[in-house]
Amino acid sequence: MPATRQAFLKQKQQYAWQKLRPQQGPGRTDTFNPTKMAVFGFPDDSTIGTVDLPQIWNQKPRESLYLHWDGNNNAIKERNYAAAMAVGATPQSVLPAEFKRVTDWLLSHPSPKWPFGGLDQVRAHRGQALWEKNCASCHDFGKADTGQVTVGLDELGTDPYRVNSFTVGLVDKFHEFKKPPFDFGAYRKTQSYSNTPTDGIWLRAPYLHNGSVPTLWDLLQKPDKRPKVFYRGSSVFDTRSVGFIAAGPEVKGGGYFKFDTRLPGNHNTGHEYGTGLSDSEKWDLIEYMKNL
């Protein structure tokens, strides 16, 4: 118990910087600031790296793709060890055999299938043609641009804070860190976000790297039409708009987190692909995306 108390006090001091950032809320974390400050001893640079936790299923086809939201590493083993290190694992405490067991399970664990039934296959067929025309080149496995950083941030237009929080100095520190089994050589600095594969996209709401758009329907709207403030934490699923219920009295009670897109790091701008489709075409596209 004394050792536990001391460890918690030390952790409280190490993570005091979080009080200077927007509240994280459920399903979100600042990914690399803990590594910068708690592991490598960087001073607080005031950057905000808060993102939604990504999916963890179906890792096998991601083995050669660029990982993390900004595509800063294409080695799954490095990515996994770095994530463990950020939350306190050390070369002395990590158990490589157990680590490999979990990693191997996630390599083949499939993405979840739409469980609610009622799919309109005629509409989904029309949506597939729209997907292939507007989305597949960046988001389907096997496409040259999928899992790569190919679209500049000026064009993409999404919130820049996460990209800016991962610095060249941090890349250098990772590459200098050679303490087996932690050995990082694949990190790089990018200037935008990676084109993320969309398997199981129906269950990955809210959307964009920072979870600033509650449903697929909202994502297909121009940014000025997307919700400015909504609530996170509901487990009630909206099968039409595809996402979790984010507004109304049923989600404003205790335990729910108010998400304000006007705060730094929470902006819901950008990714305007598909926003120019008609409403009917958008519903067709969403129907197809339920199958991904």
N, C-alpha and C positions, 0 to 999 in steps of 0.2 A: 504493500500500500504506500509506504513512503516514496518508493521509486516511481510509482504511478503518479503520485501528486507532483513530484519534481518534474516528471516528463510533461505533464499537462501545463504546469507553470511555464516551462521552457517553450512549449508549443504556443501558449498564449502570447508570449513575447514575440516569437517568430512571425506570428500571423496578425500582429496588431495592424499591419498595413491594410488589411481587409476593411477596417472601419472607415478608411479613406476612399473606398470605392462604392459604386452602387451595390445595393443588396443583391446577393446571388440568387436566392430562392431555390425551390426544389428542381432537381434535374439539371442544375447548372453549376459550373465551377470555373475558377480562373486557373487555366491549365499550366502556364509556365512561370508566372510570377512566384509561386511557391518554390520552384526550382531555382530561380534567379536569386531569391533572397535567403530562403531557409537552407538550401543545399550549397550554393556557390558563394553566398555572402555578398551579393550585389547590393548597393544602396537602392532605396526605393526610387524608381525613375518615373513614378506617377502613371505608368501605362496601365491600361485595362485589358485583360485577356479573357474576360468571362465569356464562356460559350456553353451551348447545350452539350450534354453528354451524347456522343454519337452512338449509333448502333454497334453491337459487338458480335452479331451473328455473321456467318458466311464469310470468314476471313480468308479462306483459301484463294479465291480469285483476286484478292487484294494484295497478295504477297509481292507483286512487282510494281504495284501502284504507289503513288505518293500519298502519304497518310497525314493525319491531323488535318484540321480544316484548311490550313494554309499550305498543305503539301510539302512539309519541311523534311520529310524522312520517308524512304521507301523500303525500310527494313522492319518487318513486323516484330521481330525479336527485340530490336532496339526500342521500338515504340513501346512495347509492353514493359520492358525494364525501366524505361524513363518514367512511365506512368506510376510504377510502383515506387520509384525513388522519390517522386514528388510528394507522395503521401507518407514518407517515412522509412521505406525499405532501405537497407544498407547492404553492401557486399557481404557483410558478416551475417545479416539476418535473413536474407532471401534464401529460399529453398529451391534450387534449380530444377530438381526432379518434379516437385509439385507444380512449379511454374510451368514447366513443359507440359504436364498433364492437362492443365487448364487451357493452355495455348492450343494444344492439339485438338481438344474438344471444340473450341471455338472455330477452328479452321473449317470443320465440316458441319457445324450446327447450322441448320437451314434457316432462312428468313421465314417469318410467320406468314401463313396464308390468310386471306380475308375470311373471317369466321362468321360473318353476319348473313350470308346468303343474299338472295334477291338481286344478283347482278344482272344487268340488262346487257346481254351479249351483243345485240344489234348496235346499241349505243357504244359499247366498248370497242366493237370492230371499227366504227367510225373514229373513235378516239385513238385507236392504234395508228391509223394513218396520220393523224395530227401529231402524235408522239414522235413518229419516225421522221416527220418533216421538221419539227420544232425543237425536239428534246434529245433524241437518241444519240446524236453525235457526241454529246458531252456526258451522257449519263448511263448508257448501256455498256455492260461488260463487253470487251472485245473491240470497242471503238478506240481509235488512236488517241482521242483527246480525253477519254474517261480516265479519271485518276491522275490527271496532269494539271498543271497550272498554265492555262493557255489564254485566259481572258484577263486583260489588265483591269485593275481596280477602277480606273476612270470609266471604263465601259460597263463593268459589272455593277458598280454603284452601291454595293452593300457596305455596311458599317465597317470602317477601316481599323478600329481599335485593336482587334485581335491580331491582325497582320503586323501592326506596328509594335505590339508588345513583345514579339519574338525577334530578338536583335542579333546582329552579327557577333557581338560580344558573347552572347549565350551560345551560339554555334561554336565559337572558339573554345569555350569552357567545356562543352560536351566532348569535343575532339581531344582535349587534353586529359579527360577523365578516363584513366585506364586502371580500373580496379575490378578484376574478374569477379563475378560474371558480367559486371557492367563495363562495357567497352563500346563507345559510341563513335562511329566513323561516317555515318550516312547523313548527318544533319546538314541542312543548307538554309540560307535565308531566301525567302521569296517575297514578292511584292503584291501578291493577290491570293485568292482562294482557289483551292483545287476543285475540279469538276467531280462531284461525288457520285458514285454509283447509287442507284435508287431502289435496290432490292428491299422489299418490305416498307416502301415509302409511306404506305397508309398508316403505319403504326409509329411514324417518326415525328409526329407533330409535337410541339410547334416547330415551324420551319425557319430556314436560313441558319447560318452557323451559330447565331446568338439566340435562337428560339424566339424571334420577335414577331412572327406571323402565325396566328393560331391554327389556321386550316389551309388545305389546298385551295379552296375557293378564294380565300383571302390572298393567297400567294399569286393567283391569276388576276388580281385587281391592280390597277395603277397604285403606286405607293400612297398617294394622297387619299385613296379610298380604303386603305387597310386600317384596321382598328389601331387607334393611338394608345389606348389603355385597355388592358384585359386582365383576366385573372387566370392564374395557373394553379394546378394542383387537383383538378377534377379528374375522376376516373370514368366519368360518363362520356361515352363516345358519340360523336355526331356523325352518323353514317352517310348523311347527304353531303355536307361540306367537307368531310373527312378531317377530323381533328377532335380534340377534347372540348367539351362545353367550356366556354371562356367568358361568358357574360350572363347577366341575369341574377336574380336573388339567390338561386340555388348554389352559386359559386362564390358568394361574397361573405360567407360565414368564416368561422375560425379555421385556421389551418391552411387557408388559401393565400397565395402570394400575388400582390398587385404588380403587374408588369407595365411599366411606363416607357414607351418607345422614345420619349423625348430625352431620356437620360443618356449620358455618354456611354457608349458601348452597347446600348439597347436599340439603336436606330433600325427602323424596318424598311429602309429605302433599298432600291436596286433590284436586281434579278427580275427585269421586266419582260422576260421571255414569255410569250403566250398571253400577255395582258391585252394585246390588240385583237384577240379572237372574239367572236360573238359569244353571247352568253350560252347559246345552245352548243357551240363548239367547246366551250370551257367545260360544260357538264359532260360532254362526250369524252373529253380528255381525262377528266377526273374518274369517270367510270372505268376507263382502261387502266388508270394508275392504281385502282384497287386490286388489279391482278398482278402487279409487279412484286 
